[in-house]
Amino acid sequence: MLHISFTVIVVGGQSIRNRRMSSPHMRNFRIAAFKQRVEIDPKHAEKTWKVLERAIYEIYNCNASGLSFEELYRSVYNMVLQKYGEKVYNGLVATLIWNVKEMLRSFKVAQNDLFLVELNRKWDNHNKSLQIIRDIFMYMDRTFIPNARKISVHDVGLILWNDIVIHSCKIHKRLVSILLDLIQKERTGQVINRSLMRNMTKMLIDLGSSVYQEDFEKPFLEASASFYSCESQQLIECCHCGEYLKKAEKRVHEEIERVSHYLDEKTEPKITHVVENKMIASSMQRLVHMESSGLVNMMMGDRYDDLSRMYSLFRRVPEGISTIRDVMNSHLQQIGKRIVTDPEKLRDPVNFVQCLLNVKDKHDKIISAVFNNDKTLRNALNSSFEYFINLNNRSAEFISLYVDDKLRKGLKGASEEDMEITLEQVMMQFRFLQEKDVFEKYYRQHFAKRLLSGKTVSDDAERSLIVKFKTECGYQFTSKLEAMFTDMKTSEDTMQGFNASQVSSDATNNLSVQVLTAGCWPIQPIAPCKLPLEILSMCESFRNYYLGTRTGRRLTWQTNFGTADLKANFGKNQKHELNVSTYQMCILMLFNASDQLTCKEIEQATEIPTSDLKRCLQSLACVRGKNVLNKNPMSKDIAEEDAFMVNDKFSSKFFKVRIGTVVAQKESDSEKQETRQRVEEDRKPQIESAIVRIMKSRRVLDHNNIVAEVTKQLQSRFLPNPVVIKKRIESLIDREFLERDSADRKLYRYLA
């Protein structure tokens, strides 16, 4: 195979082509160097430079149309090639200096606005001239300058312009002063030549970022800080908060727009920081606390636009969001504290809880719609709500009563969406409760009454809420509630079997029984009252059926929880169906055989506890419009010798009349105290279990760490009192679960 390559060597403008062929007989050719160095005549070099110098003058004088750029380029090429690069470079620098100084003289005397116009025109001419000169001296730029470590042609032109023109003692101060004056005029509403401003700032940027920053940006920011500091002081004295924020927002947008039109983009964060610092950060405390227009006034008046503007401005500065948070937190705690301590609201638990919900919903909307769902503010709202909802130790009871009201009648006819919203509101309040175990106690009581009375508006809603509780607190929290539902279903099946087993049933009397598991229902055992014979025979039939179908069971009648529907005939053929409690039924059926009975006689005949009996008699005889009995003498107090008889004149526009039971306030308070005591007793084994779990894993631990760990473990249900924790530790020591360290009394050891 034949390989051919060509090499061309240029020497002194002549070329020699060496052809080589790959063959066994190929010869090597060697080209010798010139024995004498070829040099250009110095006089010719001087003459060539004069031509180049003259061309530079013509270019600056805008007379370059008659020049031959090809010849000028070739001249520079030959000069550099023949080692005259230093002469060409020095001559070029000197010529540029002379031309720039000539330019300086022409606009030094320009007055006012013409100064910038003339400066801009000369700068434009200088730039265009540099472009042409750089093209002519391109060969020198690419070869001589890098090797000699000189500054490029274009950069030399910029440096000379910066040193001779911009930093001239008469030009520098005048230029900066005029630029700042124009910006000041624009801030006060006057129209300026933005195109000219853009050219001037671009000139400074082209000369180098340090030139722009030191010669213009730094004094610009200082002047801006002074301007906005004065303006802020003036506005804060004469404007309300909303108006001030509008002006501050406008200034921020103006500065951003100004940067986009004629300043360096890197200036934007710096100038906006100046505006934010002088107009927002320095005044935000006064703004949020303005008496008639501050943050609290905005929230109370639902001024969403002003709130949104405050949030968007305050989030720009350090501590801005925390300032909003602190004021909002304080405001919410004051509102909540007023609600939970208001005696009027405490009389109506449903209204009490609804007021709290209204406060939460209102501020939830503000944070979502106005504060961009800010996490810091959301946490502050939740923290405030948790603070004041736990100020009242009856909040758990009231929330349970609120749920009871909604699930009895409040959700009647509500859509699934509305029902879900209500349940979520309940769960939100539940999460904020510190005493969740107290809520559980009350909720079980109210839930039991709803199920037994058949007053629940929706089984689906009840089950949905139980599922939510289970998700939040675990199976242990809802196990008894679920068992109560199961008992109700089992009772239905049992009653169907019982009714089917009765061959001859009394059409006038019907019995419905709910069989309840004793450990799941919040029912305290009491002595049963003496039932009428008609009812007692049916109860015995049911007992025989139930115990005959199941083994190992025991039935106890809870007559205090039952209800009855009685058909009653009054004077003038007035017929009504009375819905009464079991106790009231027992009392009323006595009057089938007697026209008049005293309180003492009724008590002996029914064996109803005295306190319950008096409340039942008050309900039957002392409530206006529902007094099916007459009392002699007439008074609200019940004495043993007071006589009672049927009110033949009783009438109602309704056929079905529900007779409620009067609840004595003292008795109600006593029940609340008992509930609280039961809760405290239930907490003791939970605290002890937590202590044992901790000590079993840690083996040795000091007192303070035990308290902290126990609190952490139990806070999902309640906040244990450190004093109670200490007592439970002492109890465990007495029972030899723990022991104190012999050297350190605050150190405990676990005993296996």
Secondary structure in CASP SS format (residue, H / E / C, confidence):
PFRMAT SS
TARGET T0000
AUTHOR 0000-0000-0000
METHOD secondary structure of the structure
MODEL  1
M C 1.00
L C 1.00
H C 1.00
I E 1.00
S E 1.00
F E 1.00
T E 1.00
V E 1.00
I E 1.00
V E 1.00
V E 1.00
G C 1.00
G C 1.00
Q E 1.00
S E 1.00
I E 1.00
R E 1.00
N E 1.00
R E 1.00
R E 1.00
M E 1.00
S C 1.00
S C 1.00
P C 1.00
H C 1.00
M C 1.00
R C 1.00
N C 1.00
F C 1.00
R C 1.00
I C 1.00
A C 1.00
A C 1.00
F C 1.00
K C 1.00
Q C 1.00
R C 1.00
V C 1.00
E C 1.00
I C 1.00
D C 1.00
P H 1.00
K H 1.00
H H 1.00
A H 1.00
E H 1.00
K H 1.00
T H 1.00
W H 1.00
K H 1.00
V H 1.00
L H 1.00
E H 1.00
R H 1.00
A H 1.00
I H 1.00
Y H 1.00
E H 1.00
I H 1.00
Y H 1.00
N C 1.00
C C 1.00
N C 1.00
A H 1.00
S H 1.00
G H 1.00
L C 1.00
S C 1.00
F H 1.00
E H 1.00
E H 1.00
L H 1.00
Y H 1.00
R H 1.00
S H 1.00
V H 1.00
Y H 1.00
N H 1.00
M H 1.00
V H 1.00
L H 1.00
Q C 1.00
K C 1.00
Y C 1.00
G H 1.00
E H 1.00
K H 1.00
V H 1.00
Y H 1.00
N H 1.00
G H 1.00
L H 1.00
V H 1.00
A H 1.00
T H 1.00
L H 1.00
I H 1.00
W H 1.00
N H 1.00
V H 1.00
K H 1.00
E H 1.00
M H 1.00
L H 1.00
R H 1.00
S H 1.00
F H 1.00
K H 1.00
V C 1.00
A C 1.00
Q C 1.00
N H 1.00
D H 1.00
L H 1.00
F H 1.00
L H 1.00
V H 1.00
E H 1.00
L H 1.00
N H 1.00
R H 1.00
K H 1.00
W H 1.00
D H 1.00
N H 1.00
H H 1.00
N H 1.00
K H 1.00
S H 1.00
L H 1.00
Q H 1.00
I H 1.00
I H 1.00
R H 1.00
D H 1.00
I H 1.00
F C 1.00
M H 1.00
Y H 1.00
M H 1.00
D H 1.00
R H 1.00
T H 1.00
F H 1.00
I H 1.00
P H 1.00
N H 1.00
A H 1.00
R C 1.00
K C 1.00
I C 1.00
S C 1.00
V H 1.00
H H 1.00
D H 1.00
V H 1.00
G H 1.00
L H 1.00
I H 1.00
L H 1.00
W H 1.00
N H 1.00
D H 1.00
I H 1.00
V H 1.00
I H 1.00
H C 1.00
S C 1.00
C H 1.00
K H 1.00
I H 1.00
H H 1.00
K H 1.00
R H 1.00
L H 1.00
V H 1.00
S H 1.00
I H 1.00
L H 1.00
L H 1.00
D H 1.00
L H 1.00
I H 1.00
Q H 1.00
K H 1.00
E H 1.00
R H 1.00
T C 1.00
G C 1.00
Q C 1.00
V C 1.00
I C 1.00
N C 1.00
R H 1.00
S H 1.00
L H 1.00
M H 1.00
R H 1.00
N H 1.00
M H 1.00
T H 1.00
K H 1.00
M H 1.00
L H 1.00
I H 1.00
D H 1.00
L C 1.00
G C 1.00
S H 1.00
S H 1.00
V H 1.00
Y H 1.00
Q H 1.00
E H 1.00
D H 1.00
F H 1.00
E H 1.00
K H 1.00
P H 1.00
F H 1.00
L H 1.00
E H 1.00
A H 1.00
S H 1.00
A H 1.00
S H 1.00
F H 1.00
Y H 1.00
S H 1.00
C H 1.00
E H 1.00
S H 1.00
Q H 1.00
Q H 1.00
L H 1.00
I H 1.00
E H 1.00
C H 1.00
C C 1.00
H C 1.00
C H 1.00
G H 1.00
E H 1.00
Y H 1.00
L H 1.00
K H 1.00
K H 1.00
A H 1.00
E H 1.00
K H 1.00
R H 1.00
V H 1.00
H H 1.00
E H 1.00
E H 1.00
I H 1.00
E H 1.00
R H 1.00
V H 1.00
S H 1.00
H H 1.00
Y H 1.00
L C 1.00
D C 1.00
E H 1.00
K H 1.00
T H 1.00
E H 1.00
P H 1.00
K H 1.00
I H 1.00
T H 1.00
H H 1.00
V H 1.00
V H 1.00
E H 1.00
N H 1.00
K H 1.00
M H 1.00
I H 1.00
A H 1.00
S C 1.00
S C 1.00
M H 1.00
Q H 1.00
R H 1.00
L H 1.00
V H 1.00
H C 1.00
M C 1.00
E C 1.00
S C 1.00
S C 1.00
G C 1.00
L H 1.00
V H 1.00
N H 1.00
M H 1.00
M H 1.00
M H 1.00
G C 1.00
D C 1.00
R C 1.00
Y H 1.00
D H 1.00
D H 1.00
L H 1.00
S H 1.00
R H 1.00
M H 1.00
Y H 1.00
S H 1.00
L H 1.00
F H 1.00
R C 1.00
R C 1.00
V C 1.00
P C 1.00
E C 1.00
G H 1.00
I H 1.00
S H 1.00
T H 1.00
I H 1.00
R H 1.00
D H 1.00
V H 1.00
M H 1.00
N H 1.00
S H 1.00
H H 1.00
L H 1.00
Q H 1.00
Q H 1.00
I H 1.00
G H 1.00
K H 1.00
R H 1.00
I H 1.00
V H 1.00
T C 1.00
D C 1.00
P H 1.00
E H 1.00
K H 1.00
L H 1.00
R C 1.00
D C 1.00
P H 1.00
V H 1.00
N H 1.00
F H 1.00
V H 1.00
Q H 1.00
C H 1.00
L H 1.00
L H 1.00
N H 1.00
V H 1.00
K H 1.00
D H 1.00
K H 1.00
H H 1.00
D H 1.00
K H 1.00
I H 1.00
I H 1.00
S H 1.00
A H 1.00
V C 1.00
F C 1.00
N C 1.00
N C 1.00
D C 1.00
K H 1.00
T H 1.00
L H 1.00
R H 1.00
N H 1.00
A H 1.00
L H 1.00
N H 1.00
S H 1.00
S H 1.00
F H 1.00
E H 1.00
Y H 1.00
F H 1.00
I H 1.00
N C 1.00
L C 1.00
N C 1.00
N C 1.00
R C 1.00
S H 1.00
A H 1.00
E H 1.00
F H 1.00
I H 1.00
S H 1.00
L H 1.00
Y H 1.00
V H 1.00
D H 1.00
D H 1.00
K H 1.00
L H 1.00
R H 1.00
K H 1.00
G H 1.00
L C 1.00
K C 1.00
G C 1.00
A C 1.00
S C 1.00
E H 1.00
E H 1.00
D H 1.00
M H 1.00
E H 1.00
I H 1.00
T H 1.00
L H 1.00
E H 1.00
Q H 1.00
V H 1.00
M H 1.00
M H 1.00
Q H 1.00
F H 1.00
R H 1.00
F H 1.00
L C 1.00
Q C 1.00
E C 1.00
K H 1.00
D H 1.00
V H 1.00
F H 1.00
E H 1.00
K H 1.00
Y H 1.00
Y H 1.00
R H 1.00
Q H 1.00
H H 1.00
F H 1.00
A H 1.00
K H 1.00
R H 1.00
L H 1.00
L H 1.00
S H 1.00
G C 1.00
K C 1.00
T C 1.00
V C 1.00
S C 1.00
D H 1.00
D H 1.00
A H 1.00
E H 1.00
R H 1.00
S H 1.00
L H 1.00
I H 1.00
V H 1.00
K H 1.00
F H 1.00
K H 1.00
T H 1.00
E H 1.00
C H 1.00
G C 1.00
Y H 1.00
Q H 1.00
F H 1.00
T H 1.00
S H 1.00
K H 1.00
L H 1.00
E H 1.00
A H 1.00
M H 1.00
F H 1.00
T H 1.00
D H 1.00
M H 1.00
K H 1.00
T H 1.00
S H 1.00
E H 1.00
D H 1.00
T H 1.00
M H 1.00
Q H 1.00
G H 1.00
F H 1.00
N H 1.00
A H 1.00
S H 1.00
Q C 1.00
V C 1.00
S C 1.00
S C 1.00
D C 1.00
A C 1.00
T C 1.00
N C 1.00
N C 1.00
L C 1.00
S C 1.00
V C 1.00
Q C 1.00
V C 1.00
L C 1.00
T C 1.00
A C 1.00
G C 1.00
C C 1.00
W C 1.00
P C 1.00
I C 1.00
Q C 1.00
P C 1.00
I C 1.00
A C 1.00
P C 1.00
C C 1.00
K C 1.00
L C 1.00
P C 1.00
L H 1.00
E H 1.00
I H 1.00
L H 1.00
S H 1.00
M H 1.00
C H 1.00
E H 1.00
S H 1.00
F H 1.00
R H 1.00
N H 1.00
Y H 1.00
Y H 1.00
L H 1.00
G H 1.00
T H 1.00
R C 1.00
T C 1.00
G C 1.00
R C 1.00
R C 1.00
L C 1.00
T C 1.00
W C 1.00
Q C 1.00
T H 1.00
N H 1.00
F H 1.00
G C 1.00
T E 1.00
A E 1.00
D E 1.00
L E 1.00
K E 1.00
A E 1.00
N E 1.00
F E 1.00
G H 1.00
K H 1.00
N H 1.00
Q E 1.00
K E 1.00
H E 1.00
E E 1.00
L E 1.00
N E 1.00
V E 1.00
S E 1.00
T H 1.00
Y H 1.00
Q H 1.00
M H 1.00
C H 1.00
I H 1.00
L H 1.00
M H 1.00
L H 1.00
F H 1.00
N H 1.00
A C 1.00
S C 1.00
D C 1.00
Q E 1.00
L E 1.00
T E 1.00
C H 1.00
K H 1.00
E H 1.00
I H 1.00
E H 1.00
Q H 1.00
A H 1.00
T H 1.00
E C 1.00
I C 1.00
P C 1.00
T H 1.00
S H 1.00
D H 1.00
L H 1.00
K H 1.00
R H 1.00
C H 1.00
L H 1.00
Q H 1.00
S H 1.00
L H 1.00
A H 1.00
C C 1.00
V C 1.00
R C 1.00
G C 1.00
K C 1.00
N C 1.00
V C 1.00
L E 1.00
N E 1.00
K E 1.00
N E 1.00
P C 1.00
M C 1.00
S C 1.00
K C 1.00
D C 1.00
I C 1.00
A C 1.00
E C 1.00
E C 1.00
D C 1.00
A E 1.00
F E 1.00
M E 1.00
V E 1.00
N C 1.00
D C 1.00
K C 1.00
F C 1.00
S C 1.00
S C 1.00
K C 1.00
F C 1.00
F C 1.00
K E 1.00
V E 1.00
R E 1.00
I C 1.00
G C 1.00
T C 1.00
V C 1.00
V C 1.00
A C 1.00
Q H 1.00
K H 1.00
E H 1.00
S H 1.00
D H 1.00
S H 1.00
E H 1.00
K H 1.00
Q H 1.00
E H 1.00
T H 1.00
R H 1.00
Q H 1.00
R H 1.00
V H 1.00
E H 1.00
E H 1.00
D H 1.00
R H 1.00
K H 1.00
P H 1.00
Q H 1.00
I H 1.00
E H 1.00
S H 1.00
A H 1.00
I H 1.00
V H 1.00
R H 1.00
I H 1.00
M H 1.00
K H 1.00
S H 1.00
R H 1.00
R C 1.00
V E 1.00
L E 1.00
D E 1.00
H H 1.00
N H 1.00
N H 1.00
I H 1.00
V H 1.00
A H 1.00
E H 1.00
V H 1.00
T H 1.00
K H 1.00
Q H 1.00
L H 1.00
Q C 1.00
S C 1.00
R C 1.00
F C 1.00
L C 1.00
P C 1.00
N C 1.00
P H 1.00
V H 1.00
V H 1.00
I H 1.00
K H 1.00
K H 1.00
R H 1.00
I H 1.00
E H 1.00
S H 1.00
L H 1.00
I H 1.00
D H 1.00
R C 1.00
E C 1.00
F C 1.00
L E 1.00
E E 1.00
R E 1.00
D C 1.00
S C 1.00
A C 1.00
D C 1.00
R C 1.00
K C 1.00
L E 1.00
Y E 1.00
R E 1.00
Y E 1.00
L C 1.00
A C 1.00
END
